[in-house]
Structures are given as structure tokens and as C-alpha cells.
Amino acid sequence: MDKRVLFDFEIEFTNGGGIQGQEFRLDIDGDDISDEELARYIVEDMRLLMVDKVRILNKKIINEKHKRRPADEK
């Protein structure tokens, strides 16, 4: 079974404002992902700019089939 991470997040921007996500799911390789890697992935994947702080909350690894196709598969 594939691994996914289930988590909440809060992102603050340097120019004010922010966004939140609850029970967000993300495909991962392996059995774990650090909060720092997860924060970097969210910011890059969502193409966010002017990010100040990212908080990862309630993170847990779950067994669930991956939803995205690998980047090298089209």
C-alpha cells in the first residue's frame, strides 16, 4: 500500500494575510516526511510567494493509494 501524509497547515505571508488547510492529504515516498520538507513541498507545489511562516499540525502517515501519477509517467 502507498503512503500518504494527512495534516493541517497554516501559512503566513510577509505582506499580510495567510491560508490554512485542514485534513490535507499528500502522496509521499517512504514512511515519513519532515515538517520542513512538507512545508517546502506545499509552498513550491502551490507556487506561493512571499511566505513568512509555515506551521504543520496534526501530521500522521496513513496507508492509502497515491492519487497523483508520478512526474515521469504521462
Order of alpha helices (4+ residues) and beta strands (2+ residues): beta-beta-alpha-beta
